[in-house]
């Protein structure tokens, strides 16, 4: 069962969730591993125009952003996030975020940078929008170390720990049970001293 969890986070937070899950530990796949696959992922989500070129430094910046966002979300559980915040603040300084005012809708942030700055700006806008809306803390990292997928916790008390109880939850609980009970089960087969006399 996946009660209390939603496959996709709402609004722009869904984009951030998808970005975090470009690294799939279970399948050992990384959609940002090559410049070609990175460009495809960004273009498919209309974050860049098809054919936009990137270099190794751009790839590294995008991967650093993913790691920092992952660490920031994981820090909600562990309480260590200083390094992630420094990385994200540095990323925000480098991209150009503009404010657009509207007489009825108020304002909204716009990513005005070019190249890799544009998608980084859009992702950071997704983060800040979720923080303002109060949904950011519902985006979590699966507590199964072998998974670590980002999932949206829609439970009332925000207590979700796994992306799926049926898979990761049961796997972790089973592993913890076996670890706790290791050595408790004694081999009860009769040994030489219990052998019947012939």
PyMOL commands that set and color helices and strands:
alter all, ss='L'
color gray80, all
select helices_A, chain A and resi 12-20+35-44+56-78+82-94+116-133+136-138+165-180+192-194
alter helices_A, ss='H'
color red, helices_A
select strands_A, chain A and resi 5-6+23-24+29-30+97-102+106-111+139-141+150-153
alter strands_A, ss='S'
color yellow, strands_A
deselect
rebuild
show_as cartoon
